[in-house]
């Protein structure tokens, strides 16, 4: 089964809109994963029916047994994350949001009053869309275990997509650990950018990171007509790196209206939807994608 991730070096380039469009127009039996776990929005456009929620437990968090604590303060002094404090009554407590689960406090405690406890950092949601299963996640406020959570989302999506032709992944922006986790094991990456100095800079960084993986690359330039000069710079960079540009989506108010209405862009005729349809065809050809 092919695995294709849609990525962007920076947020706001239209990555999720492109992913949702591909979800609507690519042929065959599809499955979907939203690995942008800190801001999963693909479900807003695919209108899924939720089937199941699975708790996600990340790193363990330190807890203090008050009955065993002698208030020596060694744990507070050793914690570099300022996750341990003393209340007005002299009792030491841990802050699960600040705690990184490093266990230094446990190791320095002479009374063995500190232990590590499982901590729920979010939920993995398994749902069904009209084109196939969708797996995405919600992080609890303050939780940052996105790299590990991305791995679990992909694992659940692969399980749900057994017998499917293609797993389409809406990836996170940037080049952090969640992007690394998304890139691992996939067949191809479609990188969405826009004509601008920040977007070009971050595209370069994303290409550098993704080049360390054995996968195919394509680039889509969104709102390409807003700055022809930077669009050309992106094209020259892609030529230099040997990366095909498979789409140049024009700025189109119809996209804004469709997203606002929660409707797939490809369900309305417009210059952007027609170019997105072409992108789907070019991507399928580039992947040698023949649905079973």
Helices and strands as residue ranges (DSSP letters): E 2-8, H 15-25, E 30-34, H 42-46, E 49-57, E 61-64, H 74-78, E 84-86, E 92-94, H 104-108, E 114-117, E 120-128, E 133-139, H 146-160, E 166-173, H 177-183, E 188-194, H 197-210, E 216-222, G 224-226, H 228-241, E 244-249, H 253-261, G 265-267, H 271-287
